Amino acid sequence: MTIERIKDHMGFNIHCDFCPSYLEVESEYFSDVVKALKEEGWKFWKNVMDGDKWNHECPLCQEERK
């Protein structure tokens, strides 16, 4: 899981854990990040087998696994 805060302006980059894709969300609120991920079709879940890390998967990777 990689969520990085963009320092030059208010926003976040959320990176897919399975490919180079990322989603940029321009907002200072983390709740907007969650909303954008859902609206764009990203999946995210807490991986209890990996130290409770959060995983993020873009729609393209989801489609490839079908």
Distance bins in CASP14 RR format, pairs under 12 A and 6 or more apart:
PFRMAT RR
TARGET T0000
AUTHOR 0000-0000-0000
RMODE 2
METHOD distances of the structure
MODEL  1
1 13 0 0 0 0 0 1 0 0 0 0 0
1 14 0 0 0 0 1 0 0 0 0 0 0
1 15 1 0 0 1 0 0 0 0 0 0 0
1 16 0 0 0 0 1 0 0 0 0 0 0
1 17 1 0 0 1 0 0 0 0 0 0 0
1 18 0 0 0 0 0 1 0 0 0 0 0
1 22 0 0 0 0 0 1 0 0 0 0 0
1 37 0 0 0 0 0 1 0 0 0 0 0
1 42 0 0 0 0 0 1 0 0 0 0 0
1 43 0 0 0 0 0 1 0 0 0 0 0
1 44 1 0 0 1 0 0 0 0 0 0 0
1 45 0 0 0 0 1 0 0 0 0 0 0
1 46 0 0 0 0 1 0 0 0 0 0 0
1 47 0 0 0 0 1 0 0 0 0 0 0
1 50 0 0 0 0 1 0 0 0 0 0 0
1 51 0 0 0 0 0 1 0 0 0 0 0
1 52 0 0 0 0 0 1 0 0 0 0 0
1 53 1 0 1 0 0 0 0 0 0 0 0
1 54 1 0 1 0 0 0 0 0 0 0 0
1 55 1 0 1 0 0 0 0 0 0 0 0
1 56 1 0 1 0 0 0 0 0 0 0 0
1 57 0 0 0 0 0 1 0 0 0 0 0
2 12 0 0 0 0 0 1 0 0 0 0 0
2 13 1 0 0 1 0 0 0 0 0 0 0
2 14 1 0 0 1 0 0 0 0 0 0 0
2 15 1 0 1 0 0 0 0 0 0 0 0
2 16 0 0 0 0 1 0 0 0 0 0 0
2 17 1 0 0 1 0 0 0 0 0 0 0
2 18 0 0 0 0 0 1 0 0 0 0 0
2 20 0 0 0 0 0 1 0 0 0 0 0
2 21 0 0 0 0 0 1 0 0 0 0 0
2 22 0 0 0 0 1 0 0 0 0 0 0
2 23 0 0 0 0 0 1 0 0 0 0 0
2 44 0 0 0 0 0 1 0 0 0 0 0
2 53 0 0 0 0 0 1 0 0 0 0 0
2 54 0 0 0 0 1 0 0 0 0 0 0
2 55 0 0 0 0 0 1 0 0 0 0 0
2 56 1 0 0 1 0 0 0 0 0 0 0
3 11 0 0 0 0 0 1 0 0 0 0 0
3 12 1 0 1 0 0 0 0 0 0 0 0
3 13 1 0 0 1 0 0 0 0 0 0 0
3 14 1 0 1 0 0 0 0 0 0 0 0
3 15 1 0 0 1 0 0 0 0 0 0 0
3 16 0 0 0 0 0 1 0 0 0 0 0
3 17 0 0 0 0 0 1 0 0 0 0 0
3 22 0 0 0 0 1 0 0 0 0 0 0
3 23 0 0 0 0 1 0 0 0 0 0 0
3 24 0 0 0 0 0 1 0 0 0 0 0
3 25 0 0 0 0 1 0 0 0 0 0 0
3 30 0 0 0 0 1 0 0 0 0 0 0
3 33 1 0 0 1 0 0 0 0 0 0 0
3 34 0 0 0 0 0 1 0 0 0 0 0
3 36 0 0 0 0 0 1 0 0 0 0 0
3 37 0 0 0 0 1 0 0 0 0 0 0
3 42 0 0 0 0 0 1 0 0 0 0 0
3 44 0 0 0 0 1 0 0 0 0 0 0
3 53 0 0 0 0 0 1 0 0 0 0 0
3 54 1 0 0 1 0 0 0 0 0 0 0
3 55 0 0 0 0 0 1 0 0 0 0 0
3 56 1 0 0 1 0 0 0 0 0 0 0
4 11 0 0 0 0 1 0 0 0 0 0 0
4 12 1 0 0 1 0 0 0 0 0 0 0
4 13 1 0 1 0 0 0 0 0 0 0 0
4 14 0 0 0 0 1 0 0 0 0 0 0
4 15 1 0 0 1 0 0 0 0 0 0 0
4 22 0 0 0 0 1 0 0 0 0 0 0
4 23 0 0 0 0 0 1 0 0 0 0 0
4 24 0 0 0 0 0 1 0 0 0 0 0
4 25 0 0 0 0 0 1 0 0 0 0 0
4 33 0 0 0 0 0 1 0 0 0 0 0
4 56 0 0 0 0 0 1 0 0 0 0 0
5 11 1 0 0 1 0 0 0 0 0 0 0
5 12 1 0 1 0 0 0 0 0 0 0 0
5 13 0 0 0 0 1 0 0 0 0 0 0
5 14 0 0 0 0 0 1 0 0 0 0 0
5 24 0 0 0 0 0 1 0 0 0 0 0
5 25 0 0 0 0 0 1 0 0 0 0 0
5 26 0 0 0 0 0 1 0 0 0 0 0
5 27 0 0 0 0 0 1 0 0 0 0 0
5 28 0 0 0 0 1 0 0 0 0 0 0
5 29 0 0 0 0 0 1 0 0 0 0 0
5 30 0 0 0 0 1 0 0 0 0 0 0
5 33 0 0 0 0 0 1 0 0 0 0 0
6 12 1 0 0 1 0 0 0 0 0 0 0
6 13 1 0 0 1 0 0 0 0 0 0 0
6 14 0 0 0 0 0 1 0 0 0 0 0
6 22 0 0 0 0 0 1 0 0 0 0 0
6 23 0 0 0 0 0 1 0 0 0 0 0
6 24 1 0 0 1 0 0 0 0 0 0 0
6 25 0 0 0 0 1 0 0 0 0 0 0
6 26 0 0 0 0 1 0 0 0 0 0 0
6 27 0 0 0 0 0 1 0 0 0 0 0
6 28 0 0 0 0 0 1 0 0 0 0 0
6 33 0 0 0 0 0 1 0 0 0 0 0
7 13 0 0 0 0 0 1 0 0 0 0 0
8 24 0 0 0 0 0 1 0 0 0 0 0
8 26 0 0 0 0 0 1 0 0 0 0 0
9 24 0 0 0 0 0 1 0 0 0 0 0
9 25 0 0 0 0 0 1 0 0 0 0 0
9 26 1 0 0 1 0 0 0 0 0 0 0
9 27 0 0 0 0 0 1 0 0 0 0 0
9 28 0 0 0 0 1 0 0 0 0 0 0
10 24 0 0 0 0 0 1 0 0 0 0 0
10 25 0 0 0 0 1 0 0 0 0 0 0
10 26 1 0 0 1 0 0 0 0 0 0 0
10 27 1 0 0 1 0 0 0 0 0 0 0
10 28 1 0 1 0 0 0 0 0 0 0 0
10 29 0 0 0 0 1 0 0 0 0 0 0
10 30 0 0 0 0 0 1 0 0 0 0 0
10 32 0 0 0 0 1 0 0 0 0 0 0
10 33 0 0 0 0 0 1 0 0 0 0 0
11 23 0 0 0 0 0 1 0 0 0 0 0
11 24 1 0 0 1 0 0 0 0 0 0 0
11 25 1 0 1 0 0 0 0 0 0 0 0
11 26 1 0 1 0 0 0 0 0 0 0 0
11 27 1 0 1 0 0 0 0 0 0 0 0
11 28 1 0 0 1 0 0 0 0 0 0 0
11 29 0 0 0 0 1 0 0 0 0 0 0
11 30 0 0 0 0 1 0 0 0 0 0 0
11 32 0 0 0 0 1 0 0 0 0 0 0
11 33 0 0 0 0 1 0 0 0 0 0 0
11 36 0 0 0 0 0 1 0 0 0 0 0
12 22 0 0 0 0 1 0 0 0 0 0 0
12 23 0 0 0 0 1 0 0 0 0 0 0
12 24 1 0 0 1 0 0 0 0 0 0 0
12 25 1 0 1 0 0 0 0 0 0 0 0
12 26 0 0 0 0 1 0 0 0 0 0 0
12 27 1 0 0 1 0 0 0 0 0 0 0
12 28 0 0 0 0 1 0 0 0 0 0 0
12 29 0 0 0 0 1 0 0 0 0 0 0
12 30 1 0 0 1 0 0 0 0 0 0 0
12 31 0 0 0 0 0 1 0 0 0 0 0
12 32 0 0 0 0 1 0 0 0 0 0 0
12 33 1 0 1 0 0 0 0 0 0 0 0
12 34 0 0 0 0 0 1 0 0 0 0 0
12 35 0 0 0 0 0 1 0 0 0 0 0
12 36 0 0 0 0 1 0 0 0 0 0 0
12 37 0 0 0 0 0 1 0 0 0 0 0
12 56 0 0 0 0 0 1 0 0 0 0 0
13 20 0 0 0 0 0 1 0 0 0 0 0
13 21 0 0 0 0 0 1 0 0 0 0 0
13 22 1 0 1 0 0 0 0 0 0 0 0
13 23 1 0 0 1 0 0 0 0 0 0 0
13 24 1 0 1 0 0 0 0 0 0 0 0
13 25 1 0 0 1 0 0 0 0 0 0 0
13 26 0 0 0 0 0 1 0 0 0 0 0
13 33 0 0 0 0 1 0 0 0 0 0 0
13 36 0 0 0 0 0 1 0 0 0 0 0
13 37 0 0 0 0 0 1 0 0 0 0 0
13 56 0 0 0 0 0 1 0 0 0 0 0
14 21 0 0 0 0 1 0 0 0 0 0 0
14 22 1 0 0 1 0 0 0 0 0 0 0
14 23 1 0 1 0 0 0 0 0 0 0 0
14 24 0 0 0 0 1 0 0 0 0 0 0
14 25 1 0 0 1 0 0 0 0 0 0 0
14 27 0 0 0 0 0 1 0 0 0 0 0
14 30 0 0 0 0 0 1 0 0 0 0 0
14 32 0 0 0 0 0 1 0 0 0 0 0
14 33 1 0 0 1 0 0 0 0 0 0 0
14 34 0 0 0 0 1 0 0 0 0 0 0
14 35 0 0 0 0 0 1 0 0 0 0 0
14 36 0 0 0 0 1 0 0 0 0 0 0
14 37 1 0 0 1 0 0 0 0 0 0 0
14 38 0 0 0 0 0 1 0 0 0 0 0
14 40 0 0 0 0 1 0 0 0 0 0 0
14 41 0 0 0 0 0 1 0 0 0 0 0
14 42 1 0 0 1 0 0 0 0 0 0 0
14 43 0 0 0 0 0 1 0 0 0 0 0
14 44 0 0 0 0 1 0 0 0 0 0 0
14 54 0 0 0 0 1 0 0 0 0 0 0
14 55 0 0 0 0 0 1 0 0 0 0 0
14 56 1 0 1 0 0 0 0 0 0 0 0
14 57 0 0 0 0 0 1 0 0 0 0 0
14 58 0 0 0 0 1 0 0 0 0 0 0
15 21 1 0 0 1 0 0 0 0 0 0 0
15 22 1 0 1 0 0 0 0 0 0 0 0
15 23 0 0 0 0 1 0 0 0 0 0 0
15 24 0 0 0 0 0 1 0 0 0 0 0
15 37 0 0 0 0 0 1 0 0 0 0 0
15 42 0 0 0 0 0 1 0 0 0 0 0
15 44 0 0 0 0 0 1 0 0 0 0 0
15 54 0 0 0 0 0 1 0 0 0 0 0
15 55 0 0 0 0 0 1 0 0 0 0 0
15 56 1 0 0 1 0 0 0 0 0 0 0
15 57 0 0 0 0 0 1 0 0 0 0 0
15 58 0 0 0 0 1 0 0 0 0 0 0
15 61 0 0 0 0 0 1 0 0 0 0 0
16 22 1 0 0 1 0 0 0 0 0 0 0
16 23 0 0 0 0 1 0 0 0 0 0 0
16 37 0 0 0 0 0 1 0 0 0 0 0
16 40 0 0 0 0 0 1 0 0 0 0 0
16 41 0 0 0 0 0 1 0 0 0 0 0
16 42 1 0 0 1 0 0 0 0 0 0 0
16 43 0 0 0 0 1 0 0 0 0 0 0
16 44 0 0 0 0 0 1 0 0 0 0 0
16 55 0 0 0 0 1 0 0 0 0 0 0
16 56 1 0 1 0 0 0 0 0 0 0 0
16 57 1 0 0 1 0 0 0 0 0 0 0
16 58 1 0 1 0 0 0 0 0 0 0 0
16 59 0 0 0 0 1 0 0 0 0 0 0
16 60 0 0 0 0 1 0 0 0 0 0 0
16 61 1 0 1 0 0 0 0 0 0 0 0
16 62 0 0 0 0 1 0 0 0 0 0 0
16 64 0 0 0 0 0 1 0 0 0 0 0
17 42 0 0 0 0 0 1 0 0 0 0 0
17 43 0 0 0 0 0 1 0 0 0 0 0
17 44 0 0 0 0 1 0 0 0 0 0 0
17 45 0 0 0 0 0 1 0 0 0 0 0
17 47 0 0 0 0 1 0 0 0 0 0 0
17 50 0 0 0 0 0 1 0 0 0 0 0
17 53 0 0 0 0 1 0 0 0 0 0 0
17 54 0 0 0 0 1 0 0 0 0 0 0
17 55 1 0 1 0 0 0 0 0 0 0 0
17 56 1 0 1 0 0 0 0 0 0 0 0
17 57 1 0 0 1 0 0 0 0 0 0 0
17 58 0 0 0 0 1 0 0 0 0 0 0
17 61 0 0 0 0 1 0 0 0 0 0 0
17 62 0 0 0 0 0 1 0 0 0 0 0
18 42 0 0 0 0 0 1 0 0 0 0 0
18 43 0 0 0 0 0 1 0 0 0 0 0
18 55 0 0 0 0 1 0 0 0 0 0 0
18 56 0 0 0 0 1 0 0 0 0 0 0
18 57 1 0 1 0 0 0 0 0 0 0 0
18 58 1 0 0 1 0 0 0 0 0 0 0
18 59 0 0 0 0 0 1 0 0 0 0 0
18 60 0 0 0 0 1 0 0 0 0 0 0
18 61 1 0 1 0 0 0 0 0 0 0 0
18 62 0 0 0 0 1 0 0 0 0 0 0
18 63 0 0 0 0 0 1 0 0 0 0 0
18 64 0 0 0 0 1 0 0 0 0 0 0
18 65 0 0 0 0 1 0 0 0 0 0 0
19 42 0 0 0 0 0 1 0 0 0 0 0
19 56 0 0 0 0 0 1 0 0 0 0 0
19 57 0 0 0 0 1 0 0 0 0 0 0
19 58 1 0 0 1 0 0 0 0 0 0 0
19 59 0 0 0 0 0 1 0 0 0 0 0
19 60 1 0 0 1 0 0 0 0 0 0 0
19 61 1 0 1 0 0 0 0 0 0 0 0
19 62 0 0 0 0 0 1 0 0 0 0 0
19 63 0 0 0 0 0 1 0 0 0 0 0
19 64 0 0 0 0 1 0 0 0 0 0 0
19 65 0 0 0 0 0 1 0 0 0 0 0
20 58 0 0 0 0 1 0 0 0 0 0 0
20 60 0 0 0 0 0 1 0 0 0 0 0
20 61 0 0 0 0 0 1 0 0 0 0 0
21 40 0 0 0 0 0 1 0 0 0 0 0
21 41 0 0 0 0 0 1 0 0 0 0 0
21 42 0 0 0 0 1 0 0 0 0 0 0
21 56 0 0 0 0 1 0 0 0 0 0 0
21 57 0 0 0 0 1 0 0 0 0 0 0
21 58 1 0 1 0 0 0 0 0 0 0 0
21 59 0 0 0 0 1 0 0 0 0 0 0
21 60 1 0 0 1 0 0 0 0 0 0 0
21 61 1 0 0 1 0 0 0 0 0 0 0
21 62 0 0 0 0 0 1 0 0 0 0 0
21 63 0 0 0 0 0 1 0 0 0 0 0
21 64 0 0 0 0 0 1 0 0 0 0 0
22 33 0 0 0 0 0 1 0 0 0 0 0
22 36 0 0 0 0 0 1 0 0 0 0 0
22 37 0 0 0 0 0 1 0 0 0 0 0
22 40 0 0 0 0 0 1 0 0 0 0 0
22 42 0 0 0 0 0 1 0 0 0 0 0
22 56 0 0 0 0 1 0 0 0 0 0 0
22 58 0 0 0 0 1 0 0 0 0 0 0
22 60 0 0 0 0 0 1 0 0 0 0 0
23 32 0 0 0 0 0 1 0 0 0 0 0
23 33 0 0 0 0 1 0 0 0 0 0 0
23 34 0 0 0 0 0 1 0 0 0 0 0
23 35 0 0 0 0 0 1 0 0 0 0 0
23 36 1 0 0 1 0 0 0 0 0 0 0
23 37 1 0 0 1 0 0 0 0 0 0 0
23 38 0 0 0 0 0 1 0 0 0 0 0
23 39 0 0 0 0 1 0 0 0 0 0 0
23 40 1 0 1 0 0 0 0 0 0 0 0
23 41 0 0 0 0 1 0 0 0 0 0 0
23 42 1 0 0 1 0 0 0 0 0 0 0
23 44 0 0 0 0 0 1 0 0 0 0 0
23 56 0 0 0 0 1 0 0 0 0 0 0
23 57 0 0 0 0 0 1 0 0 0 0 0
23 58 1 0 0 1 0 0 0 0 0 0 0
23 59 0 0 0 0 1 0 0 0 0 0 0
23 60 0 0 0 0 0 1 0 0 0 0 0
24 32 0 0 0 0 0 1 0 0 0 0 0
24 33 0 0 0 0 0 1 0 0 0 0 0
24 36 0 0 0 0 1 0 0 0 0 0 0
24 37 0 0 0 0 0 1 0 0 0 0 0
24 40 0 0 0 0 0 1 0 0 0 0 0
25 31 0 0 0 0 0 1 0 0 0 0 0
25 32 1 0 1 0 0 0 0 0 0 0 0
25 33 1 0 1 0 0 0 0 0 0 0 0
25 34 0 0 0 0 1 0 0 0 0 0 0
25 35 0 0 0 0 1 0 0 0 0 0 0
25 36 1 0 1 0 0 0 0 0 0 0 0
25 37 0 0 0 0 1 0 0 0 0 0 0
25 38 0 0 0 0 0 1 0 0 0 0 0
25 39 0 0 0 0 0 1 0 0 0 0 0
25 40 0 0 0 0 1 0 0 0 0 0 0
25 42 0 0 0 0 0 1 0 0 0 0 0
26 32 0 0 0 0 1 0 0 0 0 0 0
26 33 0 0 0 0 0 1 0 0 0 0 0
26 36 0 0 0 0 1 0 0 0 0 0 0
27 33 1 0 0 1 0 0 0 0 0 0 0
27 34 0 0 0 0 0 1 0 0 0 0 0
27 35 0 0 0 0 1 0 0 0 0 0 0
27 36 1 0 0 1 0 0 0 0 0 0 0
29 35 0 0 0 0 1 0 0 0 0 0 0
29 36 0 0 0 0 0 1 0 0 0 0 0
30 36 0 0 0 0 0 1 0 0 0 0 0
30 37 0 0 0 0 0 1 0 0 0 0 0
30 54 0 0 0 0 0 1 0 0 0 0 0
31 37 0 0 0 0 0 1 0 0 0 0 0
31 38 0 0 0 0 0 1 0 0 0 0 0
32 38 0 0 0 0 0 1 0 0 0 0 0
32 39 0 0 0 0 0 1 0 0 0 0 0
33 39 0 0 0 0 0 1 0 0 0 0 0
33 40 0 0 0 0 0 1 0 0 0 0 0
33 42 0 0 0 0 0 1 0 0 0 0 0
33 44 0 0 0 0 1 0 0 0 0 0 0
33 54 0 0 0 0 0 1 0 0 0 0 0
33 56 0 0 0 0 0 1 0 0 0 0 0
34 40 0 0 0 0 0 1 0 0 0 0 0
34 41 0 0 0 0 0 1 0 0 0 0 0
34 42 0 0 0 0 1 0 0 0 0 0 0
34 44 0 0 0 0 1 0 0 0 0 0 0
34 54 0 0 0 0 0 1 0 0 0 0 0
34 56 0 0 0 0 0 1 0 0 0 0 0
35 41 0 0 0 0 0 1 0 0 0 0 0
35 42 0 0 0 0 0 1 0 0 0 0 0
36 42 0 0 0 0 1 0 0 0 0 0 0
36 44 0 0 0 0 0 1 0 0 0 0 0
36 56 0 0 0 0 0 1 0 0 0 0 0
37 43 0 0 0 0 1 0 0 0 0 0 0
37 44 1 0 1 0 0 0 0 0 0 0 0
37 45 0 0 0 0 0 1 0 0 0 0 0
37 54 0 0 0 0 0 1 0 0 0 0 0
37 55 0 0 0 0 0 1 0 0 0 0 0
37 56 1 0 0 1 0 0 0 0 0 0 0
37 57 0 0 0 0 1 0 0 0 0 0 0
37 58 0 0 0 0 1 0 0 0 0 0 0
37 59 0 0 0 0 0 1 0 0 0 0 0
38 44 0 0 0 0 1 0 0 0 0 0 0
38 56 0 0 0 0 0 1 0 0 0 0 0
38 59 0 0 0 0 0 1 0 0 0 0 0
39 59 0 0 0 0 0 1 0 0 0 0 0
40 56 0 0 0 0 0 1 0 0 0 0 0
40 57 0 0 0 0 0 1 0 0 0 0 0
40 58 0 0 0 0 1 0 0 0 0 0 0
40 59 1 0 0 1 0 0 0 0 0 0 0
40 60 0 0 0 0 0 1 0 0 0 0 0
40 62 0 0 0 0 0 1 0 0 0 0 0
41 56 0 0 0 0 0 1 0 0 0 0 0
41 57 0 0 0 0 1 0 0 0 0 0 0
41 58 0 0 0 0 1 0 0 0 0 0 0
41 59 1 0 1 0 0 0 0 0 0 0 0
41 60 0 0 0 0 0 1 0 0 0 0 0
41 61 0 0 0 0 0 1 0 0 0 0 0
41 62 1 0 0 1 0 0 0 0 0 0 0
41 63 0 0 0 0 0 1 0 0 0 0 0
42 54 0 0 0 0 0 1 0 0 0 0 0
42 55 0 0 0 0 0 1 0 0 0 0 0
42 56 1 0 0 1 0 0 0 0 0 0 0
42 57 1 0 0 1 0 0 0 0 0 0 0
42 58 1 0 1 0 0 0 0 0 0 0 0
42 59 1 0 0 1 0 0 0 0 0 0 0
42 60 0 0 0 0 0 1 0 0 0 0 0
42 61 0 0 0 0 1 0 0 0 0 0 0
42 62 0 0 0 0 1 0 0 0 0 0 0
43 54 0 0 0 0 0 1 0 0 0 0 0
43 55 0 0 0 0 1 0 0 0 0 0 0
43 56 1 0 0 1 0 0 0 0 0 0 0
43 57 1 0 1 0 0 0 0 0 0 0 0
43 58 0 0 0 0 1 0 0 0 0 0 0
43 59 0 0 0 0 1 0 0 0 0 0 0
43 60 0 0 0 0 0 1 0 0 0 0 0
43 61 0 0 0 0 1 0 0 0 0 0 0
43 62 1 0 0 1 0 0 0 0 0 0 0
43 63 0 0 0 0 0 1 0 0 0 0 0
43 65 0 0 0 0 0 1 0 0 0 0 0
44 53 0 0 0 0 0 1 0 0 0 0 0
44 54 1 0 0 1 0 0 0 0 0 0 0
44 55 1 0 0 1 0 0 0 0 0 0 0
44 56 1 0 1 0 0 0 0 0 0 0 0
44 57 1 0 0 1 0 0 0 0 0 0 0
44 58 0 0 0 0 0 1 0 0 0 0 0
44 62 0 0 0 0 0 1 0 0 0 0 0
45 52 0 0 0 0 0 1 0 0 0 0 0
45 53 0 0 0 0 1 0 0 0 0 0 0
45 54 1 0 0 1 0 0 0 0 0 0 0
45 55 1 0 1 0 0 0 0 0 0 0 0
45 56 0 0 0 0 1 0 0 0 0 0 0
45 57 0 0 0 0 1 0 0 0 0 0 0
45 62 0 0 0 0 0 1 0 0 0 0 0
46 52 1 0 1 0 0 0 0 0 0 0 0
46 53 1 0 0 1 0 0 0 0 0 0 0
46 54 1 0 1 0 0 0 0 0 0 0 0
46 55 1 0 0 1 0 0 0 0 0 0 0
46 56 0 0 0 0 0 1 0 0 0 0 0
47 53 1 0 1 0 0 0 0 0 0 0 0
47 54 1 0 0 1 0 0 0 0 0 0 0
47 55 1 0 1 0 0 0 0 0 0 0 0
47 56 0 0 0 0 0 1 0 0 0 0 0
47 57 0 0 0 0 0 1 0 0 0 0 0
48 54 0 0 0 0 0 1 0 0 0 0 0
48 55 0 0 0 0 0 1 0 0 0 0 0
49 55 0 0 0 0 0 1 0 0 0 0 0
55 61 0 0 0 0 0 1 0 0 0 0 0
55 62 0 0 0 0 0 1 0 0 0 0 0
56 62 0 0 0 0 0 1 0 0 0 0 0
57 63 0 0 0 0 0 1 0 0 0 0 0
57 64 0 0 0 0 0 1 0 0 0 0 0
57 65 0 0 0 0 1 0 0 0 0 0 0
58 64 0 0 0 0 1 0 0 0 0 0 0
58 65 0 0 0 0 0 1 0 0 0 0 0
59 65 0 0 0 0 0 1 0 0 0 0 0
59 66 0 0 0 0 0 1 0 0 0 0 0
60 66 0 0 0 0 0 1 0 0 0 0 0
END
